[in-house]
């Protein structure tokens, strides 16, 4: 976790009055966006380099290439989640459950600012697998 993320998280969990429209949330989301962009870039480049050196060029039967591709796709989904959270922040909807519109607890947002649902509506929490949002 970067220094910006640590400072933002500490400020956001300081109390119930922290709010969800402050610059701390934007700083945390932007730091996560930068980290996700780096991750997607690194994984995509690694996949293409490995596929090119595979000999077949396609990597269809290579489990290592398939695993690398899966990691790259997952990283792209996480990047999209952060971008959607930034959009919700800009639209004034950040911190509200997308299903019932109730506030999402600040502690839950601090742990996963991409969170879209409150604990009651989160399909992953209902199945006993707490995550930052629904599984696509």
N, C-alpha and C positions, 0 to 999 in steps of 0.2 A: 504494500500500500504506500502510495507516495505521501509526501508531507502535506500536500494540498488536501488529499483525501482524508488523512488523519485529522487535520485541523477542522475540515468541514464536518466530518462525522462527529467529532467532539462537540462542536457548536450545535449540531442538530439534535443531539441526544441530551442536551443540557436541561431541557424541560419541556412541558407541554406547550409553552408559548413560543416555541422555536419557529413555527409557521412553515409553510411549504412554498412560499413564493420568494424567499430570500436568495441572496447571491450565493450562499453556501451550497444550496442544492445545485445551482447552475455550475459552480466550480467543481463539485463532485461529479456531476454528469459529464462535464467537459473533460475532466481528467480520465474518466472511464472511457469516453469516446476515443480519446487519443490512444489509450492502451489497447482498445479493441482494434483500432485501425492498424496499429503496429502488429498486433497478433495476426490479423487477417493477411496483411502484406507478407509477413514472414512465412506463414503457413502456405500461402499461395505460391510464393517463390520456391519454397522447399519442394512443394508438390511438382511444380513444373520442371525444376532441375532434376528431381528424381525420375520423373516420367521420361525426360529426354535421355537420361543415361540408362534407362531400363533396357534398351536394345530393341524392344518392340515399339517403343514410343507411345503406346497406349496405356500400358500398365493394368489392363483389364484383369489379368489373373494374379497380380501381385498383391498379397494381403497387406504388405507394408504401405504400398501406394494407396490402397483403398482406405486404410486407417488414416493416412495423412489427408486424403480428400475429405473423409468424414470430419476430421478435426477442423479443416478449413471451412466446411459448410456450417458446422456448429458455431465457429467464431463469427461468421457472417451473420448468422441469426442473432447472436448476442449483440453485435454492432447495430443491427436493425432495431433491437429492443431499446438500446440506449438512445438512438436517434428518435424513436417514437416517444420516449420519455422527455427528451428535450422539446419535442413538439407539444406535448401536453403541458410542459412548464410554460412555454411561450403562449399557449392558448388559455392559461389560467386553470387548467384541469388537473395539474399535477397534484398527487396526494389524495385524490378522490377515487374510490373504487369505480371501475368501469361498469360494473354490474348493478350495484345498489346505490352508488354515489355517496356512500358514507366515507368519512375520513379514514385513511390508512394510517395506522400508528407510526409516529416518527421513528421509533426504533426499528420497525420493519423496513421503512424507507431507507434508513441509514445503512442497514445490512444489504439491501438490494434496491437502489433507487429506481430501477427499471420496473419495480413492482406495479402491477395494474389493478390488483384486487385486494380487498381487505381479507383478513384471515378467515372470515365466515364464508366468503364467496370464492376463495382461491381453490380451484379444483385439485391442486397438488397437496395443499394442506389437508383437504378433506380425505385424501387417500393416505395421509401420514407421511408425505414426502415434502417438507417445506422447501419451496424454491421461490425465486423472484417473480414468477409468473406462470401462466399456463403452458403446458407442453403443446407445441404446434401440431 
